[in-house]
Amino acid sequence: MQIAIVGLGRMGANMARRLLGGEHDVIVYNRSRSKTDELVKEGATGAYSLEEVVEKLESPRVVWLMLPSGSIVDEHIEKFSDLLAKGDIVIEGGNSYYKDDIRRSDELGKKELVYLDAGVSGGIWGLEVGYCTMVGGPKESFDYIEPLLKTLAPEEGYLYCGPVGAGHFVKMVHNGVEYGMMQAYAEGFEILKASPYGDDLKMEEVSHLWNRGSVVRSWLLELCEDAFKKDPLLNEIEGYVEDSGEGRWTVQQAVETGVPAPVITLALFERFRSRMENTFGDRVLAAMRREFGGHAVVKKGEDSGKKSAGAGRVLHAKADKGK
């Protein structure tokens, strides 16, 4: 089957490779020419403008966007809306907000173009193991592109989720759940490391053990094991954790529908917290504890270990953590 992949980042390039491995006819485009050239050497057909993408596709054309969410997706959709013809299909495969999908579908529908939203999970491992794919949009268009999905996904690894927006909605909640799972693992390993046994425990071995029949086994634990093998104390990285939007949207959706989601919400807030050091809020907490209970505080530049043993844990001590 013929398809154009627009956007050859970590996900887009490997998706193109997996499709090539499935003997699909893949046209590739990227803003930087070098990435397009690289895929051409591997058997793809290169296009060096959006006009050329459209010219090299046969009707009904299928254009799969793998771009950063937001305005850049809107810009490309607007340009393609003037280039494509009735019945052509645009698939948005990035991490777009589902309400943006609905808006875009309405806009493309005025020009008789079809819009599908595809939430894609698999990261850099997708080339090898496949991409779990969640799709929303017209069912007949999903059926048309299904050969592509069968190649991209592992066995039983794709799903028609419903009308436009459903694919990205399911992916949004998927990522919210991921936030909570990751935070639980992080807290668990933190507790282990801070315990009286922390110096003796090898976190690589613990994560390996937990993946052998434990109820908390998962691919995320496999990734933890790999990370601990490379750097047992993770000293080479900073504890600064970004969020790409889906966690925020999941929490926002929970608020809109009145669904309690404390774990996902706190996991999101912990990511915000990871980007701060010696925060004002922590200083307020420490000050209040000092004022109402006479609890010790850690002064700026002072080693947190010098506080009295009976004073309890002072949240402000985070300023010295990891240094």
C-alpha positions as CSV (number, residue, x, y, z in Angstrom):
1,M,0.0,0.0,0.0
2,Q,1.2,3.5,-0.7
3,I,1.6,6.1,2.1
4,A,3.5,9.3,2.8
5,I,5.2,9.8,6.1
6,V,5.7,13.5,6.9
7,G,8.1,14.1,9.8
8,L,11.1,11.9,10.3
9,G,11.9,12.2,13.9
10,R,12.6,9.3,16.3
11,M,9.1,7.9,15.7
12,G,8.4,8.9,12.1
13,A,11.6,7.6,10.7
14,N,11.3,4.2,12.3
15,M,7.6,3.9,11.3
16,A,8.7,4.5,7.7
17,R,11.3,1.8,8.1
18,R,8.8,-0.7,9.5
19,L,6.4,0.0,6.7
20,L,9.3,-0.5,4.2
21,G,9.9,-3.8,5.8
22,G,6.3,-4.7,5.2
23,E,6.8,-3.9,1.5
24,H,4.7,-0.8,1.4
25,D,5.4,2.0,-1.0
26,V,6.6,4.8,1.3
27,I,7.2,8.4,0.4
28,V,9.1,10.3,3.0
29,Y,9.4,14.1,3.7
30,N,11.2,16.0,6.4
31,R,12.0,19.7,6.7
32,S,15.7,18.8,6.9
33,R,16.8,17.1,3.7
34,S,19.3,14.8,5.3
35,K,16.7,12.7,7.1
36,T,14.8,12.2,3.9
37,D,18.1,11.3,2.1
38,E,18.8,8.7,4.8
39,L,15.4,6.9,4.2
40,V,15.8,7.1,0.5
41,K,19.0,5.0,0.8
42,E,16.9,2.4,2.7
43,G,14.3,2.1,-0.1
44,A,11.9,5.0,0.5
45,T,10.9,7.5,-2.2
46,G,12.0,11.0,-1.2
47,A,10.0,14.1,-1.5
48,Y,11.5,17.5,-0.8
49,S,8.4,19.7,-0.6
50,L,4.7,19.1,0.4
51,E,3.8,19.6,-3.3
52,E,6.1,16.8,-4.2
53,V,4.6,14.6,-1.6
54,V,1.2,15.0,-3.2
55,E,2.5,14.6,-6.7
56,K,4.1,11.2,-5.9
57,L,1.0,9.8,-4.3
58,E,-1.8,8.0,-6.1
59,S,-5.5,8.7,-5.3
60,P,-6.9,8.2,-2.8
61,R,-3.7,9.7,-1.2
62,V,-2.8,8.8,2.4
63,V,-0.6,11.3,4.3
64,W,0.5,10.4,7.8
65,L,1.8,13.3,9.9
66,M,4.4,12.6,12.6
67,L,5.1,16.1,13.9
68,P,5.3,17.9,17.2
69,S,1.7,18.6,18.5
70,G,0.3,22.1,18.2
71,S,0.7,24.8,15.6
72,I,3.1,23.0,13.4
73,V,0.5,20.3,12.8
74,D,-2.1,22.9,12.0
75,E,0.3,24.6,9.5
76,H,0.9,21.4,7.6
77,I,-2.8,20.4,7.6
78,E,-3.7,23.8,6.2
79,K,-1.1,23.5,3.5
80,F,-2.2,19.9,2.6
81,S,-5.8,21.0,2.5
82,D,-5.0,23.2,-0.5
83,L,-3.0,20.4,-2.2
84,L,-5.0,17.2,-1.7
85,A,-8.2,16.2,-3.5
86,K,-11.6,14.9,-2.6
87,G,-11.4,11.6,-0.7
88,D,-7.7,11.9,0.3
89,I,-6.9,10.9,3.9
90,V,-4.8,12.8,6.4
91,I,-3.7,10.9,9.5
92,E,-2.4,12.8,12.5
93,G,-0.1,10.4,14.3
94,G,1.4,12.8,16.9
95,N,0.2,13.5,20.4
96,S,-2.5,15.9,19.5
97,Y,-5.3,17.0,21.9
98,Y,-8.5,15.2,20.8
99,K,-10.5,18.5,20.7
100,D,-8.0,19.7,18.1
101,D,-8.8,16.6,16.0
102,I,-12.5,17.4,16.0
103,R,-11.8,20.9,14.8
104,R,-9.4,19.8,12.1
105,S,-11.8,17.1,10.9
106,D,-14.5,19.7,10.5
107,E,-12.2,22.0,8.6
108,L,-11.0,19.3,6.2
109,G,-14.5,18.0,5.8
110,K,-15.5,21.3,4.1
111,K,-13.0,20.3,1.4
112,E,-14.2,16.7,1.3
113,L,-11.0,15.4,2.8
114,V,-10.9,12.7,5.5
115,Y,-9.2,13.1,8.8
116,L,-8.1,10.2,11.1
117,D,-6.4,10.6,14.4
118,A,-3.9,7.9,15.5
119,G,-2.4,7.7,18.9
120,V,0.8,5.8,18.6
121,S,2.8,4.2,21.5
122,G,6.0,2.4,21.2
123,G,8.8,5.0,21.3
124,I,12.2,4.1,20.0
125,W,11.4,0.3,20.4
126,G,8.6,0.4,17.9
127,L,10.7,-0.4,14.9
128,E,11.6,-3.8,16.5
129,V,8.4,-4.7,18.5
130,G,5.8,-2.6,16.7
131,Y,3.6,0.4,17.5
132,C,0.5,0.1,19.6
133,T,-1.9,2.3,17.6
134,M,-5.3,3.8,18.6
135,V,-7.4,5.2,15.7
136,G,-10.4,7.5,15.5
137,G,-12.3,8.7,12.5
138,P,-14.6,7.3,9.8
139,K,-14.7,3.5,10.0
140,E,-14.5,3.0,6.3
141,S,-11.3,5.1,6.2
142,F,-9.9,3.0,9.1
143,D,-10.7,-0.1,7.1
144,Y,-8.9,1.3,4.1
145,I,-5.6,2.0,5.9
146,E,-5.8,-1.2,8.0
147,P,-3.0,-2.9,5.9
148,L,-0.7,-0.2,7.1
149,L,-1.8,-0.7,10.8
150,K,-1.2,-4.4,10.5
151,T,2.4,-3.8,9.5
152,L,3.1,-1.0,12.1
153,A,1.6,-2.8,15.1
154,P,2.4,-6.0,16.9
155,E,-0.2,-8.8,16.7
156,E,-3.6,-7.4,18.0
157,G,-1.8,-4.1,18.6
158,Y,-4.2,-1.7,16.9
159,L,-7.8,-0.7,17.6
160,Y,-10.5,1.3,16.0
161,C,-11.7,3.4,18.9
162,G,-14.6,5.3,17.4
163,P,-15.3,8.7,15.8
164,V,-12.8,11.5,15.2
165,G,-10.8,12.2,18.4
166,A,-11.3,8.8,20.0
167,G,-7.9,7.6,19.0
168,H,-6.0,10.5,20.6
169,F,-8.4,10.4,23.6
170,V,-7.5,6.8,24.4
171,K,-3.8,7.6,23.9
172,M,-4.2,10.6,26.2
173,V,-5.6,8.5,29.0
174,H,-2.9,5.8,28.2
175,N,-0.2,8.4,28.9
176,G,-1.9,9.6,32.0
177,V,-1.9,6.0,33.3
178,E,1.8,5.9,32.3
179,Y,2.5,9.0,34.4
180,G,1.0,7.2,37.5
181,M,2.9,4.0,36.9
182,M,6.2,5.7,36.4
183,Q,5.7,7.8,39.5
184,A,5.0,4.7,41.6
185,Y,8.1,3.0,40.4
186,A,10.2,6.1,41.1
187,E,8.9,6.5,44.6
188,G,9.4,2.8,45.3
189,F,13.0,2.9,44.2
190,E,13.5,6.1,46.2
191,I,12.2,4.4,49.3
192,L,14.5,1.4,48.7
193,K,17.5,3.7,48.2
194,A,16.9,5.7,51.3
195,S,16.4,2.7,53.5
196,P,18.9,1.0,55.9
197,Y,19.4,-1.6,53.1
198,G,19.9,1.0,50.3
199,D,23.6,0.7,50.1
200,D,23.5,-3.1,49.8
201,L,20.6,-3.3,47.3
202,K,21.4,-3.2,43.6
203,M,18.4,-1.6,41.9
204,E,19.3,-3.4,38.7
205,E,18.8,-6.7,40.5
206,V,15.6,-5.6,42.2
207,S,14.0,-4.5,38.9
208,H,15.1,-7.7,37.3
209,L,13.6,-9.7,40.2
210,W,10.3,-7.9,40.1
211,N,9.9,-8.7,36.4
212,R,10.1,-12.4,37.2
213,G,6.5,-13.3,38.1
214,S,5.8,-10.3,40.3
215,V,2.4,-8.6,40.1
216,V,4.2,-5.3,39.3
217,R,6.2,-6.7,36.4
218,S,6.2,-4.5,33.2
219,W,8.1,-3.1,30.3
220,L,8.8,0.0,32.3
221,L,10.6,-2.1,34.9
222,E,12.7,-3.6,32.0
223,L,13.6,-0.1,31.1
224,C,14.5,0.6,34.7
225,E,16.8,-2.4,34.7
226,D,18.5,-1.2,31.6
227,A,19.0,2.2,33.0
228,F,20.5,0.9,36.3
229,K,22.9,-1.4,34.3
230,K,24.3,1.7,32.5
231,D,24.4,3.9,35.6
232,P,23.6,2.2,38.9
233,L,23.0,5.5,40.8
234,L,21.8,7.5,37.8
235,N,24.4,10.1,38.5
236,E,24.8,11.0,34.9
237,I,21.3,12.6,34.6
238,E,19.4,15.3,36.5
239,G,16.1,14.6,38.0
240,Y,14.3,17.0,35.7
241,V,11.2,15.5,34.2
242,E,9.3,17.1,31.3
243,D,5.6,16.4,30.4
244,S,4.5,16.4,26.8
245,G,0.9,17.5,27.4
246,E,-1.1,14.3,27.6
247,G,-0.9,14.1,31.4
248,R,-2.2,17.6,31.7
249,W,-5.1,16.9,29.3
250,T,-6.0,13.7,31.2
251,V,-6.2,15.6,34.5
252,Q,-8.2,18.4,32.7
253,Q,-10.6,15.7,31.4
254,A,-11.0,14.3,34.8
255,V,-11.9,17.7,36.2
256,E,-14.4,18.3,33.3
257,T,-16.2,15.0,33.9
258,G,-15.9,15.0,37.7
259,V,-13.8,11.8,37.8
260,P,-11.4,11.5,40.7
261,A,-7.9,10.9,39.4
262,P,-5.6,11.6,42.4
263,V,-2.7,9.3,41.3
264,I,-2.4,10.7,37.8
265,T,-2.9,14.2,39.1
266,L,-0.1,13.9,41.7
267,A,2.2,12.2,39.2
268,L,1.8,15.2,36.9
269,F,2.4,17.7,39.8
270,E,5.5,15.7,40.7
271,R,6.9,16.3,37.2
272,F,6.3,20.0,37.8
273,R,8.1,19.7,41.1
274,S,11.1,18.0,39.6
275,R,11.9,21.2,37.7
276,M,12.3,23.2,40.8
277,E,14.9,23.3,43.5
278,N,14.7,25.0,46.8
279,T,11.2,26.2,46.0
280,F,9.4,28.9,47.8
281,G,6.5,26.6,48.6
282,D,8.9,24.2,50.3
283,R,10.4,27.1,52.3
284,V,6.8,28.1,53.4
285,L,6.2,24.5,54.5
286,A,9.5,24.4,56.5
287,A,8.8,27.8,58.0
288,M,5.3,26.8,59.2
289,R,6.6,23.6,60.8
290,R,9.2,25.7,62.6
291,E,6.6,28.2,63.8
292,F,3.9,25.9,65.0
293,G,6.1,23.1,66.3
294,G,9.6,24.3,66.8
295,H,10.8,21.9,64.2
296,A,14.3,22.3,62.9
297,V,14.8,23.9,59.5
298,V,17.8,23.6,57.1
299,K,19.4,27.0,56.5
300,K,20.7,27.9,53.1
301,G,24.1,26.3,52.5
302,E,23.7,24.0,55.5
303,D,24.0,20.2,55.3
304,S,20.5,18.7,55.7
305,G,22.1,15.9,57.8
306,K,22.9,18.3,60.6
307,K,19.3,18.7,61.7
308,S,18.4,17.0,65.0
309,A,17.4,13.3,64.7
310,G,14.1,13.9,66.4
311,A,13.0,16.8,64.2
312,G,11.5,14.6,61.5
313,R,12.0,15.0,57.8
314,V,12.1,18.6,56.7
315,L,10.8,19.0,53.1
316,H,13.2,21.9,52.5
317,A,16.1,19.5,52.6
318,K,15.5,18.7,49.0
319,A,17.8,21.5,48.1
320,D,20.8,19.3,49.2
321,K,19.5,16.1,47.7
322,G,21.8,14.5,45.1
323,K,24.6,17.0,45.6
